Amino acid sequence: MTEVVENKGILIGPPRSGKTLLAKAYAGILPLLSRSESLEVTQLYSIAGLLGHSGSLITSRPFRQPHHSATMVAIL
């Protein structure tokens, strides 16, 4: 089952049904970030301390894989 909220998806289903595989494949075919999106994501990574030493713009869309025991409240 897939739920899409404001262009964000949540895959829900039984174990070993291919949710993670589908999510990773989908993330791989998304277009690169626009310049403004890239600046926004790079700023967020910088604030969170995740940018690293390179300091270059992030051009690929972030992919998150929360722990299987995370609740819906924790994810949202």
N, C-alpha and C positions, 0 to 999 in steps of 0.2 A: 504494500500500500504506500502510495506517495502522497504527501500533503504539500502543496505549494502555497507559501504565504509571502506576498510581495517579492516574487522571483527567487525565493529561497525554498529549498525542498527539504523535507524530512522523510527519510525512508524507514518504514516500519514493517516488520515481518518476522517470521520465524528464523531461528539460527540456520545458517548455511543456505539461505535462499538467494544469495547474490547481491545483497544490498550494498556492501562495501565495494564490490567489483563494479557495480553499476555507477555508484557515486564517483569512484576514481576515473572511470571511463568518461563520464559526463564532464568532470572537471577538466579533463585533458582536451576536450574538443571545444571548450568555450573560447571565444575570441579574447585576444589580449586586452588589457585594460586601456581605456582612453587616457589621454594625458591628465585630465582632471581626476579620474578615478585612481590613476597611478600615484598622483601626488597625495591624495587622501589616504590611500592604503600605506604609503611610505611614511606619512606623518603618524599614523596610528601605530605602525611597527616601531617607529622611533620613540614615541611616548612610552610604549610598553617595554622598551629596552630590547627589542627583538631584531633591530636593524643590522647589528653587527658592525664591523669596522669598514666595510666597503662604502657604505653611505650612498650606494647607487639606487636609482628608482626601481621599485618593484613593478614589474610589468605583467606578471601572471596572476591570475585570480587565486586568492587564498583557499585552501582546502582544509577543513577541520574534520577530525574523526574523534568524537568524544568517546570516553570510556563506556563500555557496554552497561555499566551499572549507574551511569549518570541519569538522573531523573529529568523529565521534560522541563520542570521548573529550572533546574540547573543549566540546561542547555539553552533555554530561551533567556 
